Amino acid sequence: MIQDFISIIQDYWLLLLIGQYPNGPLGGLANTLILSALAIALAFPVSIMMALARLSKWRLLRWPVTGVVYVTRGVPLLMLILWCYFVIPLWTGADVPSFLIMLVTLVIYQGAFLSEVVRAGIVSLGPGQMEAAKALGHGYLGAMRFVILPQALYNMIPSMISTFVSTIKDTTLGYVINVPDLTFAASQVNNQLLTQPFQVFLILAVVYYVICWSLTFAANSLERRIARRRAGPRNARFPVEAAPLKTTTEQL
């Protein structure tokens, strides 16, 4: 059994790592990480705009964005992938690569989830921060840019890493539209071997576990570090009490 695992890794490690590149499209683990990183990088500004729209006093802006967030979060990701797979080519009238369709889907999906994280981070600061920023002469946009968002985004770092972990796992669904990711490469290996599906997909599971566990460990470490910074030095929280003054009787 162990020899089978070693043999598969020795024979197909390059296919699992980069797919058929350079003789074909880039795939495998490299494509999975690139797709996940691009999805989070693009979903991040989208989530900020959606969060600000949801906090806006303008109903014509707040209600449509709220509807988009609720619908996106309430629909299975696989359903959203299939919608984008059929709708985007109809709208563009072009043959859109499956990688780009999956990227758009993940940006919409993760943007909706991240927007709730951003909104919660802003709301958790309380109205006093906005009032203090306005007292310093900032307008609404200036207060958000220089006062509110830096604090909220700093507190959101662990949640963003957790979202990145979720995005890596979500890329496996790109297999249904032939995105050449790590799962697709593992399926190609399985089709060539035919008799060792357990070994192939166990290797796949181990790779995903190692990546996701590493990122989760990093998120937990950052969360503890942020908690320590919020708490401040121990001496600042519990200052040494001054010695009580002696009364006149005690002095005598």
Buried (B, 14 or more C-beta within 10 A) or exposed (E): EEEBBEEBEEEBBEBBBBBBBEEEBBBBBBBBBBBBEBBBEBBBEBBBEBBBBBBBEEEEBBEEBBEBBEEBEEEEBEEBBBEBBEEBEEEEEEEBBBBEBBBBBBBBBBBBBBBBBBBBBBEEBEEEBBEEBBEEEBEBEBBBEEBBBEBBBEBBBBBBBBBBBBBBEBBBBBBBBEBBBBBBBBBBBBEEBEEBBEBBBBBBEEBBEEBBEEBBEBBEEBBEEBEEEEEEEEEEEEEEEEEEEEEEEEEE
